[in-house]
Amino acid sequence: MRHLERHRTKKIGWLRAAVLGADDGILSTASLVVGVASAGSPRQQVLLAGVAGLLGGALSMAAGEYVSVSSQADAEKADLAIERRELATQPAAEKEELANIYMQRGLDPELARAVASQLMAHDALAAHARDELGITKEVTARPLQAAAASAATFTLGAALPLLVVIIAPLGHLSLIISVTSLLCLAFLGAMAAHTGGASPWAGSRRVAFWGALAMAATAGIGRLFGTTIS
């Protein structure tokens, strides 16, 4: 019978970008509208500020993730090109290098060299990419995937405080946005931690703490100025 295992590392490529996008969508948009609402602005202007924050934030997240992950992908391609060249010009040295890696992991020299020989005969570049460079299919950089995940989840996250702006009483707008956003952030933190195999409570607490701090800061700034945006 085939033994099936489900590993968390297969989710790393999209999980980081998705969690970052959703968290930033909720937190940045909620902080923005809380600050504007705390300044005494009417609902229409609070909503307008939130929509502008959503559009600008989603595009910024997509561009930032794409550029960042593209840089990682470029570095991986450059390392693979170097490795491919060395395999073509110095195969014996590369085989010994791979064997040394296995010896450091606990194999005896004879077995390490045998394993290195067999793996290089099968796919030398893949063996060196995995065991020397740490590049695997599961964790390799995917710029478009990261950009799309960040933009989509930022938009979904930002839509939550905007929905509250539309339906909540204007007199308690800042409070209701803050509470609902913190609950959403706590839930998101718990889900992300659970998906990554960590404690949901720990994930929930750390996200809620920083969310409360950010919204408290923007609310304080809004009340300090106490003027309506015009």
Protein Blocks (a to p, Z undefined) as FASTA:
>chain_A
ZZddddfklmmmmmmmmmmmmmmmmmmmmmmmmmmmmnopafklmmmmmmmmmmmmmmmm
mmmmmmmmmmmmmmmmmmmmmmmmmmmmmmmlmmmmmmmmmmmnopafklmmmmmmmmmm
mommlmmmmmmnopafklpccfklmmmmmmmmmmmmmmmmmmmmmmmcfklmmmmmmmmm
mmmmmmmmmmmmmmnopafklmmmmmmmmmmmmmmmmmmmmmmnopacZZ
